[in-house]
Amino acid sequence: MVADLGSVTLAARALGTVQPSVSRTIKELEQELGQPLFHRSATGLGLTQAGRTLLAYVSNGLGQIDHGVEALRGQMPDRRVVAYVLPNVVRMIMPGAVQRFKVHCPDVDLTLMPAVGGGLARLLRDGEVDFGFGRLLAVDEMAAMNFEHLFSEPLVFFVRAGHPLATHPAPDVEDIDRFAVVLPNPGTIIRTELDRFLIARGMERFRNVVETISFEFMRSYIASSDAVALQPRGAMRRELSEGRVVELALGSNDLMGSVGITTPAGKAVSVSAALLIQMIREEVAAQGLA
């Protein structure tokens, strides 16, 4: 409550108690943990890094307090986290999130399993990964799964700077079909979204297709050819900012997708995985994507 309101006095009023009682509780908890949970600023009380870490565990109920205390004391019981992450968020979000995580848990190993053409639902059900981070799965794959939306991101057609379509004000799918098109493999989330997009425009498929889940191949190939590539905008953020690729004005509103965390329903993630998920939330907020 104090974290939400930024004031001990307001929190005490909301809880139906008095300010000294809330202050005393905070002080006792800080003494137990051996570090401050709040710092004062011009706008009121704000959480310290330790306070944010503890909040990651108590926000879903008081039953998580013990887990948060264990994390702060360096007694993390889970020594490995395995996350299935799509390439766009690996490149855009995960570096910052992992840096935040490792500040607290340097002894916990992280495995970032790359997208391998689908299969997240099975990996979660079999317990091979702790959670998935990427675009929302298809409806038929979301049975017994929970999804937490973090931000929205469009799929975008990209070409190299200087490409014949780079200055086209409003290309359509027929214009793109004049060139080779680099697409994710069939069965992937992105490919399924594209297939629906094309069918809605009266086209079954592009005629000249290169299928790959390798972002490195895709980036190198379009840089040296007139091929067109379909990727989430975040995957090409660096190339866009450097002027090496151009985003075509086609379909981004219709190819908008929800990006977030997928976990198996009815099964709590480990303490270590919960902390990494919180660090992902913080990195998404820090980048202004939420």
Backbone as CSV, one residue per row, in Angstrom:
resi,resn,N_x,N_y,N_z,CA_x,CA_y,CA_z,C_x,C_y,C_z
1,MET,0.825,-1.200,0.000,0.000,0.000,0.000,0.870,1.265,0.000
2,VAL,1.939,1.267,0.825,2.840,2.415,0.845,3.483,2.613,-0.520
3,ALA,3.879,1.490,-1.169,4.505,1.575,-2.486,3.546,2.170,-3.511
4,ASP,2.268,1.817,-3.427,1.278,2.311,-4.376,0.979,3.790,-4.151
5,LEU,0.862,4.215,-2.880,0.436,5.577,-2.571,1.595,6.541,-2.379
6,GLY,2.793,6.012,-2.108,3.950,6.877,-1.921,3.921,7.660,-0.629
7,SER,3.127,7.204,0.328,2.978,7.943,1.579,2.561,6.998,2.690
8,VAL,3.265,7.069,3.836,2.876,6.258,4.993,1.528,6.736,5.530
9,THR,1.326,8.042,5.574,0.077,8.590,6.101,-1.126,8.146,5.274
10,LEU,-1.011,8.252,3.944,-2.124,7.835,3.075,-2.359,6.333,3.166
11,ALA,-1.268,5.556,3.262,-1.414,4.104,3.387,-2.114,3.736,4.680
12,ALA,-1.740,4.410,5.787,-2.381,4.130,7.067,-3.872,4.435,7.000
13,ARG,-4.211,5.557,6.348,-5.627,5.922,6.222,-6.386,4.872,5.403
14,ALA,-5.777,4.401,4.315,-6.442,3.402,3.477,-6.602,2.068,4.201
15,LEU,-5.664,1.759,5.089,-5.703,0.490,5.822,-6.528,0.579,7.100
16,GLY,-7.000,1.776,7.434,-7.795,1.942,8.635,-6.984,1.877,9.907
17,THR,-5.735,2.321,9.854,-4.877,2.309,11.021,-4.203,3.670,11.133
18,VAL,-3.149,3.742,11.968,-2.484,5.023,12.185,-1.087,4.990,11.617
19,GLN,-0.557,6.191,11.332,0.743,6.303,10.680,1.879,5.657,11.471
20,PRO,1.975,5.822,12.815,3.086,5.190,13.551,3.103,3.671,13.429
21,SER,1.919,3.060,13.329,1.854,1.606,13.213,2.453,1.133,11.897
22,VAL,2.136,1.835,10.797,2.678,1.465,9.488,4.184,1.706,9.454
23,SER,4.617,2.840,10.005,6.053,3.147,10.028,6.824,2.099,10.820
24,ARG,6.255,1.671,11.941,6.924,0.677,12.768,7.041,-0.662,12.025
25,THR,6.009,-1.040,11.302,6.032,-2.294,10.541,7.118,-2.264,9.471
26,ILE,7.221,-1.132,8.770,8.249,-0.992,7.745,9.639,-1.071,8.361
27,LYS,9.820,-0.385,9.490,11.124,-0.382,10.150,11.525,-1.779,10.590
28,GLU,10.573,-2.536,11.147,10.868,-3.900,11.602,11.235,-4.800,10.422
29,LEU,10.529,-4.632,9.299,10.831,-5.441,8.129,12.202,-5.090,7.575
30,GLU,12.546,-3.805,7.550,13.867,-3.388,7.069,14.974,-3.914,7.979
31,GLN,14.724,-3.948,9.280,15.710,-4.505,10.207,15.889,-5.999,9.979
32,GLU,14.794,-6.692,9.703,14.864,-8.129,9.435,15.668,-8.422,8.176
33,LEU,15.506,-7.582,7.157,16.185,-7.796,5.881,17.593,-7.203,5.861
34,GLY,17.846,-6.236,6.758,19.167,-5.632,6.801,19.413,-4.602,5.726
35,GLN,18.338,-4.049,5.122,18.497,-3.028,4.099,17.202,-2.239,3.944
36,PRO,17.283,-0.967,3.531,16.076,-0.134,3.404,15.205,-0.554,2.233
37,LEU,13.906,-0.367,2.403,12.949,-0.690,1.349,12.428,0.553,0.640
38,PHE,12.555,1.725,1.290,12.040,2.960,0.712,13.095,4.067,0.802
39,HIS,13.008,5.007,-0.123,13.805,6.223,-0.039,12.880,7.415,-0.245
40,ARG,13.222,8.548,0.350,12.391,9.739,0.235,12.801,10.567,-0.983
41,SER,11.814,11.129,-1.648,12.060,12.011,-2.789,11.107,13.190,-2.693
42,ALA,11.207,14.081,-3.658,10.348,15.270,-3.643,8.877,14.912,-3.792
43,THR,8.587,13.758,-4.372,7.197,13.354,-4.596,6.693,12.370,-3.558
44,GLY,7.512,12.044,-2.561,7.067,11.104,-1.526,8.033,9.955,-1.366
45,LEU,7.515,8.832,-0.902,8.329,7.645,-0.693,8.396,6.818,-1.973
46,GLY,9.590,6.348,-2.310,9.774,5.467,-3.465,10.490,4.212,-3.043
47,LEU,10.289,3.147,-3.786,10.919,1.871,-3.466,12.398,1.888,-3.840
48,THR,13.227,1.326,-2.980,14.614,1.044,-3.342,14.640,-0.194,-4.219
49,GLN,15.818,-0.568,-4.724,15.917,-1.796,-5.522,15.496,-3.003,-4.689
50,ALA,15.900,-3.025,-3.402,15.485,-4.121,-2.524,13.976,-4.138,-2.355
51,GLY,13.376,-2.950,-2.238,11.928,-2.873,-2.111,11.214,-3.386,-3.339
52,ARG,11.738,-3.066,-4.526,11.121,-3.561,-5.761,11.235,-5.070,-5.863
53,THR,12.373,-5.607,-5.427,12.549,-7.048,-5.463,11.530,-7.745,-4.558
54,LEU,11.393,-7.243,-3.337,10.427,-7.846,-2.420,9.012,-7.722,-2.957
55,LEU,8.680,-6.565,-3.564,7.344,-6.352,-4.103,7.022,-7.345,-5.213
56,ALA,8.048,-7.784,-5.955,7.813,-8.755,-7.033,7.204,-10.032,-6.495
57,TYR,7.445,-10.335,-5.236,6.934,-11.583,-4.663,5.670,-11.390,-3.844
58,VAL,5.508,-10.229,-3.234,4.350,-10.041,-2.368,3.150,-9.475,-3.113
59,SER,3.349,-9.022,-4.349,2.251,-8.380,-5.068,1.111,-9.337,-5.350
60,ASN,1.395,-10.632,-5.432,0.342,-11.610,-5.705,-0.185,-12.262,-4.434
61,GLY,0.175,-11.716,-3.268,-0.368,-12.256,-2.031,0.679,-12.375,-0.954
62,LEU,0.244,-12.310,0.287,1.181,-12.360,1.398,1.906,-13.682,1.489
63,GLY,1.376,-14.714,0.856,2.031,-16.011,0.910,3.384,-16.027,0.235
64,GLN,3.707,-14.988,-0.577,4.978,-14.944,-1.276,6.064,-14.188,-0.499
65,ILE,5.738,-13.657,0.694,6.717,-12.856,1.433,7.967,-13.664,1.746
66,ASP,7.785,-14.901,2.202,8.948,-15.721,2.550,9.872,-15.911,1.354
67,HIS,9.295,-16.083,0.153,10.118,-16.232,-1.049,10.928,-14.967,-1.298
68,GLY,10.280,-13.801,-1.137,10.980,-12.552,-1.360,12.117,-12.350,-0.378
69,VAL,11.885,-12.684,0.884,12.935,-12.566,1.894,14.101,-13.483,1.560
70,GLU,13.799,-14.716,1.141,14.861,-15.653,0.773,15.692,-15.102,-0.377
71,ALA,15.007,-14.489,-1.351,15.739,-13.944,-2.501,16.691,-12.843,-2.071
72,LEU,16.201,-11.947,-1.213,17.040,-10.847,-0.764,18.214,-11.325,0.072
73,ARG,18.074,-12.445,0.750,19.153,-12.970,1.569,20.116,-13.844,0.767
74,GLY,19.893,-13.953,-0.525,20.790,-14.758,-1.344,20.582,-16.241,-1.180
75,GLN,19.381,-16.641,-0.710,19.111,-18.057,-0.484,18.175,-18.597,-1.562
76,MET,18.378,-18.153,-2.780,17.522,-18.561,-3.877,17.586,-20.080,-4.054
77,PRO,16.446,-20.785,-3.879,16.497,-22.243,-3.934,16.605,-22.801,-5.352
78,ASP,16.215,-22.014,-6.358,16.199,-22.508,-7.740,17.412,-21.951,-8.460
79,ARG,18.325,-22.812,-8.868,19.610,-22.374,-9.389,19.656,-22.284,-10.902
80,ARG,18.534,-22.491,-11.580,18.501,-22.358,-13.036,17.114,-21.895,-13.463
81,VAL,17.099,-20.997,-14.430,15.857,-20.565,-15.065,15.996,-20.806,-16.559
82,VAL,14.983,-21.436,-17.144,14.971,-21.683,-18.584,13.776,-20.937,-19.174
83,ALA,14.050,-20.006,-20.058,12.998,-19.198,-20.675,13.039,-19.378,-22.185
84,TYR,11.870,-19.572,-22.778,11.717,-19.668,-24.234,11.416,-18.267,-24.744
85,VAL,12.335,-17.686,-25.490,12.208,-16.275,-25.862,12.327,-16.102,-27.371
86,LEU,11.443,-15.268,-27.920,11.506,-14.984,-29.348,12.663,-14.035,-29.647
87,PRO,13.213,-14.108,-30.855,14.411,-13.318,-31.172,14.236,-11.821,-31.005
88,ASN,13.048,-11.285,-31.278,12.894,-9.835,-31.147,13.045,-9.385,-29.697
89,VAL,12.514,-10.161,-28.730,12.649,-9.757,-27.336,14.009,-10.136,-26.774
90,VAL,14.644,-11.177,-27.339,16.023,-11.487,-26.946,16.908,-10.286,-27.216
91,ARG,16.706,-9.672,-28.337,17.554,-8.559,-28.760,17.161,-7.250,-28.096
92,MET,15.875,-7.058,-27.850,15.374,-5.758,-27.431,15.223,-5.644,-25.911
93,ILE,14.702,-6.674,-25.255,14.340,-6.584,-23.844,15.278,-7.374,-22.938
94,MET,15.689,-8.561,-23.374,16.371,-9.465,-22.460,17.737,-8.976,-21.967
95,PRO,18.555,-8.275,-22.764,19.841,-7.825,-22.210,19.682,-6.992,-20.943
96,GLY,18.769,-6.027,-20.963,18.554,-5.209,-19.777,17.933,-5.988,-18.643
97,ALA,16.968,-6.871,-18.976,16.311,-7.660,-17.930,17.296,-8.604,-17.248
98,VAL,18.175,-9.219,-18.036,19.149,-10.143,-17.460,20.154,-9.395,-16.586
99,GLN,20.563,-8.204,-17.001,21.463,-7.410,-16.158,20.818,-7.113,-14.810
100,ARG,19.543,-6.738,-14.826,18.830,-6.479,-13.573,18.764,-7.742,-12.714
101,PHE,18.468,-8.866,-13.345,18.335,-10.132,-12.622,19.654,-10.542,-11.970
102,LYS,20.741,-10.403,-12.709,22.037,-10.873,-12.214,22.568,-10.023,-11.059
103,VAL,22.067,-8.804,-10.924,22.437,-8.003,-9.754,22.006,-8.715,-8.477
104,HIS,20.835,-9.340,-8.527,20.281,-10.017,-7.357,20.701,-11.484,-7.275
105,CYS,20.846,-12.118,-8.406,21.024,-13.577,-8.426,22.207,-13.976,-9.311
106,PRO,23.422,-13.592,-8.953,24.573,-13.950,-9.791,24.836,-15.447,-9.856
107,ASP,24.326,-16.193,-8.875,24.589,-17.631,-8.841,23.523,-18.462,-9.541
108,VAL,22.480,-17.818,-10.060,21.429,-18.549,-10.772,21.757,-18.554,-12.265
109,ASP,21.847,-19.741,-12.852,22.136,-19.872,-14.280,20.882,-19.580,-15.092
110,LEU,21.053,-18.887,-16.211,19.947,-18.602,-17.115,20.177,-19.303,-18.441
111,THR,19.147,-19.966,-18.936,19.166,-20.532,-20.279,18.070,-19.852,-21.084
112,LEU,18.451,-19.120,-22.115,17.483,-18.474,-22.998,17.333,-19.358,-24.223
113,MET,16.286,-20.158,-24.234,16.056,-21.099,-25.324,15.475,-20.351,-26.521
114,PRO,16.124,-20.399,-27.670,15.613,-19.657,-28.826,14.388,-20.322,-29.419
115,ALA,13.573,-19.526,-30.105,12.429,-20.077,-30.817,12.917,-21.054,-31.873
116,VAL,12.296,-22.218,-31.904,12.729,-23.265,-32.832,11.582,-23.708,-33.732
117,GLY,10.753,-22.738,-34.124,9.651,-23.088,-35.017,8.416,-23.559,-34.290
118,GLY,8.119,-22.958,-33.152,6.937,-23.336,-32.392,7.286,-24.293,-31.274
119,GLY,6.249,-24.832,-30.633,6.470,-25.833,-29.598,6.466,-25.308,-28.186
120,LEU,6.194,-24.004,-27.975,6.235,-23.456,-26.627,5.224,-24.146,-25.719
121,ALA,4.009,-24.355,-26.191,2.979,-24.961,-25.342,3.431,-26.329,-24.832
122,ARG,4.016,-27.127,-25.699,4.486,-28.458,-25.279,5.617,-28.341,-24.273
123,LEU,6.551,-27.436,-24.519,7.680,-27.271,-23.602,7.210,-26.836,-22.220
124,LEU,6.201,-25.980,-22.174,5.661,-25.553,-20.886,4.938,-26.698,-20.191
125,ARG,4.133,-27.432,-20.937,3.400,-28.548,-20.332,4.342,-29.618,-19.798
126,ASP,5.451,-29.856,-20.522,6.402,-30.890,-20.106,7.390,-30.395,-19.053
127,GLY,7.311,-29.116,-18.707,8.212,-28.581,-17.699,9.628,-28.353,-18.174
128,GLU,9.847,-28.297,-19.488,11.191,-28.100,-20.022,11.610,-26.629,-19.988
129,VAL,10.644,-25.718,-19.930,10.946,-24.297,-19.774,10.070,-23.755,-18.657
130,ASP,10.545,-22.679,-18.003,9.786,-22.065,-16.915,8.693,-21.145,-17.427
131,PHE,8.987,-20.412,-18.493,7.987,-19.520,-19.075,8.413,-19.162,-20.486
132,GLY,7.474,-18.617,-21.244,7.766,-18.124,-22.578,7.596,-16.623,-22.626
133,PHE,8.404,-15.958,-23.424,8.318,-14.504,-23.593,8.295,-14.207,-25.079
134,GLY,7.171,-13.712,-25.559,7.041,-13.407,-26.980,5.598,-13.128,-27.322
135,ARG,5.249,-13.311,-28.581,3.900,-13.015,-29.041,2.906,-14.046,-28.514
136,LEU,1.674,-13.611,-28.374,0.595,-14.467,-27.902,0.413,-15.644,-28.842
137,LEU,0.316,-16.842,-28.263,0.111,-18.042,-29.060,-1.274,-18.038,-29.695
138,ALA,-1.459,-18.913,-30.677,-2.772,-19.083,-31.289,-3.757,-19.599,-30.235
139,VAL,-5.034,-19.314,-30.451,-6.067,-19.666,-29.479,-6.043,-21.156,-29.148
140,ASP,-5.875,-22.014,-30.165,-5.927,-23.454,-29.911,-4.723,-23.962,-29.130
141,GLU,-3.680,-23.129,-28.972,-2.518,-23.530,-28.187,-2.539,-22.975,-26.775
142,MET,-3.532,-22.134,-26.472,-3.559,-21.466,-25.177,-4.348,-22.220,-24.123
143,ALA,-4.842,-23.423,-24.440,-5.526,-24.221,-23.431,-4.563,-24.522,-22.288
144,ALA,-5.029,-24.310,-21.066,-4.231,-24.557,-19.855,-3.000,-23.656,-19.778
145,MET,-3.066,-22.478,-20.423,-1.968,-21.517,-20.369,-2.477,-20.173,-19.854
146,ASN,-1.627,-19.448,-19.168,-1.899,-18.071,-18.776,-1.016,-17.141,-19.594
147,PHE,-1.554,-15.974,-19.937,-0.783,-14.988,-20.706,-0.895,-13.634,-20.037
148,GLU,0.240,-12.992,-19.814,0.286,-11.643,-19.262,0.763,-10.687,-20.350
149,HIS,-0.124,-9.820,-20.791,0.226,-8.844,-21.835,1.173,-7.799,-21.273
150,LEU,2.264,-7.526,-22.006,3.208,-6.493,-21.600,3.219,-5.302,-22.561
151,PHE,3.184,-5.569,-23.873,3.117,-4.470,-24.837,2.661,-5.023,-26.181
152,SER,2.301,-4.137,-27.084,1.873,-4.520,-28.431,2.962,-4.157,-29.427
153,GLU,3.119,-5.004,-30.442,4.164,-4.770,-31.434,3.692,-5.283,-32.795
154,PRO,3.916,-4.505,-33.866,3.482,-4.961,-35.185,4.534,-5.820,-35.879
155,LEU,4.063,-6.662,-36.775,4.946,-7.289,-37.756,5.094,-6.315,-38.916
156,VAL,6.307,-6.206,-39.444,6.607,-5.176,-40.434,7.384,-5.791,-41.592
157,PHE,7.097,-5.323,-42.811,7.902,-5.687,-43.978,9.085,-4.723,-44.069
158,PHE,10.298,-5.288,-44.127,11.521,-4.491,-44.184,12.261,-4.727,-45.494
159,VAL,12.942,-3.693,-45.971,13.856,-3.817,-47.109,15.119,-3.021,-46.769
160,ARG,16.173,-3.278,-47.481,17.414,-2.530,-47.280,17.234,-1.094,-47.757
161,ALA,18.023,-0.199,-47.207,18.037,1.174,-47.708,18.468,1.159,-49.171
162,GLY,17.760,1.901,-50.012,18.063,1.928,-51.442,17.297,0.895,-52.243
163,HIS,16.489,0.070,-51.600,15.671,-0.938,-52.292,14.646,-0.238,-53.188
164,PRO,14.251,-0.860,-54.323,13.258,-0.228,-55.211,11.952,0.150,-54.519
165,LEU,11.579,-0.571,-53.432,10.343,-0.245,-52.721,10.549,0.735,-51.565
166,ALA,11.785,1.096,-51.295,12.080,1.883,-50.097,11.383,3.239,-50.092
167,THR,11.163,3.808,-51.271,10.519,5.125,-51.348,9.071,5.041,-51.832
168,HIS,8.549,3.831,-51.953,7.163,3.650,-52.401,6.230,4.146,-51.295
169,PRO,5.313,5.049,-51.601,4.469,5.624,-50.538,3.450,4.655,-49.963
170,ALA,2.981,3.702,-50.768,1.936,2.790,-50.286,1.998,1.467,-51.034
171,PRO,3.023,0.665,-50.819,3.106,-0.626,-51.505,2.015,-1.586,-51.031
172,ASP,1.639,-2.508,-51.910,0.671,-3.537,-51.515,1.325,-4.903,-51.647
173,VAL,0.574,-5.961,-51.355,1.161,-7.301,-51.362,1.620,-7.696,-52.763
174,GLU,0.960,-7.173,-53.805,1.400,-7.478,-55.160,2.771,-6.855,-55.452
175,ASP,3.035,-5.683,-54.928,4.357,-5.064,-55.090,5.430,-5.906,-54.409
176,ILE,5.146,-6.364,-53.214,6.114,-7.194,-52.488,6.338,-8.513,-53.210
177,ASP,5.305,-9.037,-53.848,5.399,-10.339,-54.505,6.306,-10.312,-55.732
178,ARG,6.759,-9.140,-56.159,7.714,-9.051,-57.265,9.122,-9.443,-56.831
179,PHE,9.341,-9.573,-55.516,10.669,-9.851,-54.975,10.640,-11.131,-54.132
180,ALA,11.804,-11.656,-53.869,11.895,-12.763,-52.914,11.492,-12.243,-51.530
181,VAL,10.807,-13.091,-50.773,10.326,-12.697,-49.442,10.874,-13.678,-48.415
182,VAL,11.532,-13.155,-47.379,12.088,-13.984,-46.310,11.070,-14.048,-45.180
183,LEU,10.631,-15.279,-44.870,9.563,-15.480,-43.881,9.981,-16.495,-42.830
184,PRO,9.397,-16.418,-41.637,9.600,-17.489,-40.656,8.988,-18.795,-41.156
185,ASN,9.455,-19.892,-40.635,8.986,-21.210,-41.067,7.499,-21.399,-40.783
186,PRO,6.817,-22.261,-41.547,5.414,-22.586,-41.251,5.279,-23.132,-39.831
187,GLY,4.167,-22.787,-39.194,3.920,-23.258,-37.838,4.345,-22.282,-36.757
188,THR,5.157,-21.284,-37.121,5.548,-20.276,-36.136,4.414,-19.265,-35.968
189,ILE,4.434,-18.557,-34.838,3.381,-17.583,-34.552,3.322,-16.517,-35.639
190,ILE,4.482,-15.999,-36.023,4.532,-14.922,-37.010,4.002,-15.394,-38.351
191,ARG,4.393,-16.590,-38.763,3.948,-17.094,-40.071,2.435,-17.285,-40.107
192,THR,1.868,-17.740,-39.020,0.419,-17.920,-38.960,-0.295,-16.582,-39.105
193,GLU,0.234,-15.537,-38.453,-0.363,-14.202,-38.576,-0.268,-13.703,-40.012
194,LEU,0.881,-13.932,-40.652,1.048,-13.492,-42.034,0.089,-14.220,-42.962
195,ASP,-0.057,-15.527,-42.782,-0.952,-16.301,-43.653,-2.373,-15.739,-43.607
196,ARG,-2.839,-15.391,-42.403,-4.182,-14.794,-42.292,-4.235,-13.446,-42.997
197,PHE,-3.173,-12.672,-42.864,-3.091,-11.348,-43.493,-3.193,-11.470,-45.016
198,LEU,-2.455,-12.419,-45.601,-2.473,-12.592,-47.055,-3.831,-13.075,-47.550
199,ILE,-4.408,-14.032,-46.850,-5.710,-14.561,-47.273,-6.762,-13.456,-47.266
200,ALA,-6.697,-12.571,-46.267,-7.654,-11.466,-46.203,-7.500,-10.512,-47.384
201,ARG,-6.334,-10.545,-48.061,-6.080,-9.694,-49.210,-6.126,-10.463,-50.523
202,GLY,-6.698,-11.645,-50.482,-6.921,-12.421,-51.694,-5.699,-13.111,-52.247
203,MET,-4.650,-13.275,-51.442,-3.435,-13.943,-51.899,-3.179,-15.167,-51.014
204,GLU,-2.951,-16.296,-51.655,-2.713,-17.515,-50.884,-1.321,-17.535,-50.278
205,ARG,-0.333,-17.106,-51.071,1.048,-17.096,-50.596,1.894,-16.263,-51.558
206,PHE,3.086,-15.852,-51.085,4.041,-15.220,-51.993,4.661,-16.283,-52.888
207,ARG,5.041,-15.870,-54.120,5.545,-16.846,-55.091,6.981,-17.265,-54.822
208,ASN,7.807,-16.350,-54.349,9.245,-16.591,-54.205,9.616,-16.399,-52.726
209,VAL,9.726,-17.516,-52.009,9.847,-17.465,-50.549,11.128,-18.135,-50.082
210,VAL,11.774,-17.522,-49.106,12.873,-18.138,-48.355,12.391,-18.269,-46.916
211,GLU,12.363,-19.498,-46.398,11.848,-19.744,-45.055,13.003,-20.010,-44.091
212,THR,13.028,-19.266,-42.997,14.087,-19.447,-42.013,13.648,-18.852,-40.680
213,ILE,14.185,-19.404,-39.591,14.000,-18.788,-38.271,15.297,-18.121,-37.815
214,SER,16.272,-18.043,-38.710,17.549,-17.412,-38.378,17.484,-15.919,-38.673
215,PHE,17.473,-15.102,-37.619,17.490,-13.662,-37.818,18.794,-13.207,-38.454
216,GLU,19.882,-13.863,-38.113,21.170,-13.456,-38.669,21.212,-13.653,-40.178
217,PHE,20.690,-14.793,-40.655,20.625,-15.004,-42.111,19.738,-13.950,-42.753
218,MET,18.561,-13.725,-42.156,17.623,-12.775,-42.738,18.250,-11.400,-42.874
219,ARG,18.887,-10.902,-41.819,19.464,-9.565,-41.871,20.572,-9.470,-42.926
220,SER,21.409,-10.506,-42.990,22.495,-10.492,-43.973,21.952,-10.592,-45.395
221,TYR,20.912,-11.409,-45.578,20.374,-11.640,-46.918,19.715,-10.390,-47.487
222,ILE,18.895,-9.709,-46.689,18.233,-8.525,-47.242,19.222,-7.377,-47.416
223,ALA,20.313,-7.388,-46.661,21.312,-6.328,-46.809,22.044,-6.420,-48.141
224,SER,22.105,-7.634,-48.708,22.873,-7.846,-49.943,21.997,-8.205,-51.133
225,SER,20.681,-8.024,-51.015,19.779,-8.399,-52.104,18.566,-7.479,-52.091
226,ASP,17.663,-7.719,-53.037,16.411,-6.981,-53.091,15.272,-7.732,-52.403
227,ALA,15.587,-8.703,-51.562,14.558,-9.455,-50.854,13.843,-8.569,-49.838
228,VAL,12.616,-8.964,-49.512,11.798,-8.308,-48.496,11.674,-9.272,-47.319
229,ALA,11.747,-8.762,-46.102,11.652,-9.623,-44.919,10.511,-9.166,-44.029
230,LEU,9.825,-10.142,-43.441,8.784,-9.849,-42.457,9.319,-10.197,-41.075
231,GLN,9.319,-9.195,-40.169,9.819,-9.412,-38.814,9.062,-8.505,-37.846
232,PRO,9.059,-8.834,-36.561,8.554,-7.870,-35.574,9.416,-6.610,-35.610
233,ARG,8.794,-5.476,-35.403,9.536,-4.208,-35.494,10.728,-4.181,-34.533
234,GLY,10.552,-4.735,-33.340,11.626,-4.706,-32.361,12.871,-5.441,-32.784
235,ALA,12.704,-6.456,-33.619,13.862,-7.227,-34.064,14.803,-6.400,-34.918
236,MET,14.280,-5.344,-35.555,15.073,-4.532,-36.465,15.255,-3.106,-35.958
237,ARG,15.015,-2.907,-34.669,15.093,-1.549,-34.113,16.467,-0.924,-34.362
238,ARG,17.523,-1.699,-34.154,18.878,-1.151,-34.305,19.135,-0.761,-35.755
239,GLU,18.769,-1.652,-36.682,18.996,-1.364,-38.101,18.168,-0.168,-38.572
240,LEU,16.940,-0.041,-38.032,16.112,1.112,-38.374,16.757,2.413,-37.903
241,SER,17.232,2.415,-36.660,17.818,3.638,-36.109,19.100,4.027,-36.839
242,GLU,19.805,3.027,-37.383,21.049,3.295,-38.096,20.817,3.584,-39.580
243,GLY,19.555,3.480,-40.042,19.239,3.781,-41.428,19.615,2.688,-42.407
244,ARG,19.877,1.485,-41.909,20.276,0.395,-42.809,19.085,-0.308,-43.439
245,VAL,17.921,-0.225,-42.817,16.715,-0.819,-43.380,15.597,0.209,-43.371
246,VAL,14.574,-0.065,-44.179,13.414,0.811,-44.293,12.168,-0.015,-44.014
247,GLU,11.272,0.545,-43.245,9.998,-0.102,-42.941,8.980,0.265,-44.012
248,LEU,8.396,-0.738,-44.671,7.396,-0.462,-45.700,6.052,-0.132,-45.050
249,ALA,5.329,0.785,-45.674,4.044,1.238,-45.139,2.940,0.275,-45.567
250,LEU,2.973,-0.910,-44.986,1.970,-1.924,-45.343,1.706,-2.829,-44.154
251,GLY,0.458,-2.858,-43.718,0.013,-3.936,-42.841,0.310,-3.836,-41.368
252,SER,1.084,-2.830,-40.916,1.487,-2.861,-39.506,0.281,-2.793,-38.570
253,ASN,-0.755,-2.029,-38.948,-1.943,-1.965,-38.088,-2.686,-3.291,-38.049
254,ASP,-2.701,-4.008,-39.167,-3.404,-5.291,-39.235,-2.563,-6.433,-38.682
255,LEU,-1.264,-6.222,-38.557,-0.369,-7.268,-38.066,0.138,-6.960,-36.660
256,MET,-0.645,-6.191,-35.906,-0.294,-5.867,-34.535,-0.550,-7.076,-33.644
257,GLY,0.397,-7.395,-32.784,0.244,-8.546,-31.902,0.609,-8.214,-30.472
258,SER,0.062,-8.992,-29.548,0.333,-8.819,-28.132,1.581,-9.601,-27.752
259,VAL,2.500,-8.956,-27.026,3.741,-9.577,-26.574,3.706,-9.652,-25.049
260,GLY,4.036,-10.813,-24.516,3.996,-10.947,-23.069,4.547,-12.269,-22.587
261,ILE,4.167,-12.625,-21.368,4.677,-13.803,-20.674,3.630,-14.906,-20.697
262,THR,4.033,-16.095,-21.129,3.150,-17.263,-21.128,3.639,-18.264,-20.093
263,THR,2.739,-18.694,-19.217,3.061,-19.684,-18.189,1.963,-20.741,-18.159
264,PRO,2.268,-21.931,-17.657,1.229,-22.951,-17.542,0.228,-22.593,-16.454
265,ALA,-1.052,-22.724,-16.751,-2.095,-22.398,-15.777,-2.055,-23.391,-14.619
266,GLY,-2.335,-22.880,-13.425,-2.416,-23.746,-12.259,-1.091,-24.218,-11.716
267,LYS,0.007,-23.668,-12.220,1.333,-24.083,-11.762,2.165,-22.828,-11.510
268,ALA,2.577,-22.635,-10.253,3.374,-21.470,-9.912,4.777,-21.604,-10.482
269,VAL,5.303,-20.514,-11.025,6.682,-20.540,-11.500,7.617,-20.516,-10.295
270,SER,8.847,-20.908,-10.505,9.828,-20.919,-9.428,10.119,-19.501,-8.952
271,VAL,10.726,-19.399,-7.777,11.086,-18.089,-7.242,12.038,-17.363,-8.193
272,SER,13.027,-18.091,-8.715,13.991,-17.480,-9.622,13.313,-16.990,-10.897
273,ALA,12.422,-17.812,-11.461,11.722,-17.421,-12.681,10.823,-16.221,-12.432
274,ALA,10.171,-16.178,-11.259,9.308,-15.041,-10.928,10.105,-13.748,-10.872
275,LEU,11.321,-13.815,-10.341,12.146,-12.615,-10.271,12.577,-12.166,-11.663
276,LEU,12.943,-13.114,-12.537,13.316,-12.744,-13.903,12.130,-12.112,-14.629
277,ILE,10.936,-12.652,-14.432,9.742,-12.076,-15.055,9.533,-10.640,-14.574
278,GLN,9.748,-10.390,-13.291,9.618,-9.031,-12.777,10.650,-8.103,-13.408
279,MET,11.863,-8.606,-13.611,12.892,-7.781,-14.245,12.525,-7.481,-15.699
280,ILE,11.863,-8.425,-16.369,11.374,-8.186,-17.735,10.338,-7.069,-17.714
281,ARG,9.413,-7.120,-16.744,8.406,-6.055,-16.635,9.077,-4.696,-16.460
282,GLU,10.081,-4.655,-15.599,10.764,-3.385,-15.340,11.487,-2.875,-16.585
283,GLU,12.091,-3.780,-17.353,12.798,-3.357,-18.556,11.809,-2.862,-19.620
284,VAL,10.675,-3.535,-19.755,9.635,-3.076,-20.681,9.171,-1.672,-20.311
285,ALA,8.957,-1.441,-19.002,8.545,-0.112,-18.549,9.639,0.917,-18.779
286,ALA,10.892,0.541,-18.535,12.002,1.471,-18.701,12.162,1.904,-20.151
287,GLN,11.824,1.023,-21.093,11.935,1.357,-22.507,10.681,2.050,-23.037
288,GLY,9.700,2.268,-22.171,8.497,2.983,-22.588,7.587,2.192,-23.487
289,LEU,7.643,0.865,-23.403,6.851,0.034,-24.301,5.489,-0.330,-23.720
290,ALA,5.354,-0.290,-22.401,4.123,-0.751,-21.770,2.963,0.162,-22.137
